[in-house]
Amino acid sequence: MKFGIASRPRHGCKYNGDTVLIKEFDSKVLISMIDGLGHGEFAAVASSRCKKCIEEHYESGFSEIFRNCDLELRKTNGVVMGMMFIDFEQSSITYAGVGNISARLLGTKPVHFISRDGIVGYRLPKIREYKHPYINGDTILLYSDGISSRVVKYSASMILKQDVQATADEILKLYGKDEDDATVIVAR
């Protein structure tokens, strides 16, 4: 699987509260998008702590990962996050998210995944997992709220054809909001 990641802090800030974790193991991939609440140093600290917690528990199920992160982040501003688990042997993709992380699967059977309302580290909802078939060549688009919702106007056929890094860079350039940290992952 190839990954394109484009990320930048809020205009004028040196700290980025968004972070990404991609873990490949066995015939599986875990992709995590983490957005620390607010922006600046406090958001960066929260997202960094969350990333470390996921790294320590990545082989646990989504509910367990979210629960561990929620406990770890209680004394921070919290985060919103989305996680995708691709199992190539089972030809499946599973998504779970809390807060305003957006996730789409483009390809044979397009899907727009839904994140639950809440904050990891403050108000964790019951985790809901969405499982769908994954076909080799399908493309994943995962992005923080620093990417405008207008990104849905970006051509799906272009996303499916272009290099993943070039696509992530272009989406950040065209749809990144100056007033927020912004991150996008494109994977195929």
Secondary structure by P-SEA (a helix, b strand, c coil): cbbbbbbbccccccccccbbbbbbcccbbbbbbbbcccccaaaaaaaaaaaaaaaacccccaaaaaaaaaaaacccccccbbbbbbbccccbbbbbbcccbbbbbbccccccccccccccccccccbbbbbbbbcccbbbbbbccccccccccccaaaaacccaaaaaaaaaaccccccbbbbbbbcc
